[in-house]
Amino acid sequence: MFTGIITDVGIVRSVDEADGGQRLAINTAYDTVSIDIGASIACNGTCLTVVAKGEGWFAADVSGETLACTTLGAWRPGVPVNLERALTPATELGGHMVLGHVDGVAAVVDIRRDGESRRVDIEAPVELSRFIAAKGSVTIDGVSLTVNSVEGDRLSVNIIPHTWGHTVFSGYAKGTRVNLEVDVIARYAARLLERS
């Protein structure tokens, strides 16, 4: 489990085809001595398991299913990646409960200045839009965000300067594809309503 508070921006080091999936190696500023093999790290919001590591890098195997449901299949060496290590009992819960299970791929449709911040409009897949509500939580490329507004399949989020400068958001443009995870509480609430 994660909070959606990014603690490093890594860089894809290598991408190797591996038995129907890929092995990704990612450079990181994390002290990799403290990362166990088998540990979970959210990479642009996708929970991946560390299978190898070295000084300043770790590797994870990515299944064909994950490649099909996320933006990871388009990653190449040099691509920046939002990173967050899994929660520990002492971790401050600064964002919201993020599982690292990407629900789908969305697209940036507009970016505009809003004072010092930036307002980013994102078009969500139609099947996920019912889980998104104004003032609710959403995870975009692993970052916990509050939804400002929702109109149909489009949601709007406000990105403060710190988040813009310390995540992969600064590289966004119209058309950028992003990993989207809806709030787990919204998902369960909708499921309960369906069954009643």
C-alpha positions in Angstrom: 0.0 0.0 0.0 1.1 3.5 -0.8 0.1 7.1 0.0 0.6 8.8 -3.4 3.3 11.0 -2.1 6.3 10.8 -4.5 9.7 10.4 -2.8 11.9 10.1 -5.9 11.9 10.5 -9.6 13.9 7.7 -11.1 15.0 7.1 -14.7 14.4 4.0 -16.8 17.9 2.4 -17.1 17.0 -0.5 -19.4 14.0 -2.4 -20.8 14.5 -6.1 -21.7 11.9 -8.5 -23.2 11.3 -11.4 -20.8 8.9 -14.3 -21.5 5.8 -12.5 -22.5 6.6 -9.4 -20.4 9.5 -7.1 -19.7 12.2 -6.6 -17.1 12.6 -2.9 -16.3 15.7 -1.5 -14.5 15.2 1.9 -13.0 17.9 4.2 -11.6 17.0 5.7 -8.2 18.3 8.0 -5.5 17.0 5.5 -2.9 19.5 3.7 -0.8 19.1 0.3 -2.5 20.9 -1.5 0.4 17.7 -0.8 2.4 15.4 -2.3 -0.3 14.8 -6.0 0.0 14.3 -8.3 -2.9 10.6 -8.8 -3.1 9.8 -5.3 -1.8 7.1 -3.3 -3.6 7.8 0.1 -5.2 5.1 2.1 -7.0 6.4 3.2 -10.4 4.1 5.9 -11.9 1.5 4.4 -9.7 2.0 0.8 -10.7 3.0 -1.5 -7.9 6.1 -3.5 -9.0 8.1 -6.1 -7.1 11.9 -5.7 -6.8 13.6 -8.8 -8.3 17.2 -7.5 -8.6 19.1 -4.4 -7.5 22.5 -2.8 -7.4 24.0 0.5 -6.3 21.6 3.2 -7.4 19.2 0.9 -9.3 16.5 -1.8 -9.0 14.8 -4.1 -11.5 11.2 -5.4 -11.7 9.5 -7.9 -13.9 6.4 -6.6 -15.6 3.7 -9.1 -16.9 1.9 -8.8 -20.2 -1.3 -7.9 -18.3 0.4 -4.9 -16.6 1.9 -3.8 -19.9 -1.6 -4.0 -21.5 -3.3 -2.0 -18.7 -0.7 0.8 -18.0 1.7 3.1 -19.8 4.7 0.9 -18.9 4.8 -0.8 -22.3 5.9 2.5 -23.9 8.8 3.1 -21.5 12.3 3.3 -22.9 15.7 4.1 -21.4 15.8 7.7 -20.2 12.1 8.0 -19.3 11.5 9.7 -15.9 9.4 7.7 -13.4 7.6 8.8 -10.2 8.7 6.4 -7.4 7.2 5.7 -4.0 8.3 2.9 -1.6 5.6 0.9 0.2 4.2 2.1 3.5 5.7 1.0 6.8 4.0 1.2 10.2 5.8 4.5 10.8 5.0 6.2 7.5 3.1 9.4 7.5 -0.2 9.0 5.6 0.1 12.3 3.7 -2.0 11.4 0.6 -4.7 8.8 0.5 -4.8 5.0 0.4 -3.2 4.0 -2.9 -3.0 0.3 -3.8 -0.7 0.6 -6.9 -3.2 -1.3 -9.0 -3.7 0.9 -12.0 -7.3 0.8 -13.2 -6.7 2.2 -16.7 -4.9 4.7 -18.9 -6.2 8.3 -19.2 -5.1 11.2 -21.4 -4.1 14.8 -20.6 -6.4 17.0 -22.6 -5.5 20.5 -21.3 -2.9 22.2 -19.1 -3.2 25.8 -18.1 -1.8 28.2 -15.5 -3.9 28.8 -12.4 -1.9 31.4 -10.5 1.4 29.7 -9.5 -0.2 26.3 -10.0 -1.3 24.4 -13.1 -4.8 23.1 -13.8 -4.6 19.8 -15.7 -7.7 18.3 -17.4 -7.7 14.6 -17.9 -10.0 12.4 -19.9 -10.7 9.1 -18.0 -11.9 5.9 -19.6 -15.7 5.9 -19.6 -15.9 2.8 -17.4 -13.9 4.5 -14.7 -15.5 8.0 -14.7 -18.4 6.9 -12.4 -15.8 6.3 -9.6 -14.5 9.9 -9.8 -16.2 12.7 -7.8 -15.4 16.4 -7.2 -13.3 16.8 -4.0 -12.6 13.0 -4.1 -9.2 11.4 -4.4 -7.6 10.0 -7.6 -4.1 8.8 -8.4 -2.4 10.0 -11.5 1.0 8.4 -12.4 1.2 7.4 -8.7 0.5 10.9 -7.3 -2.4 11.4 -4.8 -4.5 14.3 -6.0 -7.8 15.9 -5.1 -10.3 16.2 -8.0 -11.4 19.8 -8.5 -14.2 19.1 -10.9 -15.8 16.5 -13.1 -17.7 17.0 -16.3 -18.7 13.7 -18.0 -15.5 11.7 -18.5 -13.2 14.7 -17.8 -11.7 15.5 -14.5 -9.7 18.5 -13.4 -6.8 18.5 -10.9 -4.7 21.4 -9.6 -1.0 20.8 -9.4 0.9 23.0 -7.0 4.4 24.2 -8.0 6.2 21.7 -5.6 4.4 18.7 -7.1 4.9 20.0 -10.7 8.6 20.4 -10.1 9.3 17.2 -8.1 7.4 14.6 -10.3 7.1 13.7 -13.9 4.2 16.2 -14.3 6.6 18.8 -15.6 7.0 16.8 -18.8 3.2 16.6 -19.4 1.7 18.0 -22.6 -1.7 17.6 -24.3 -2.1 14.0 -25.3 0.3 12.5 -22.6 -1.0 9.1 -21.5 -1.1 8.6 -17.8 -1.8 5.8 -15.3 -5.1 6.2 -13.4 -6.1 4.6 -10.2 -9.5 5.5 -8.8 -10.1 5.7 -5.1 -10.6 2.3 -3.5 -13.4 3.5 -1.3 -15.3 4.8 -4.3 -14.8 1.5 -6.0 -16.2 -0.5 -3.1 -19.1 1.9 -2.5 -20.2 1.6 -6.2 -20.0 -2.2 -5.9 -22.1 -2.2 -2.8 -24.7 0.0 -4.5 -24.8 -2.4 -7.5 -25.5 -5.3 -5.3 -28.3 -3.7 -3.3 
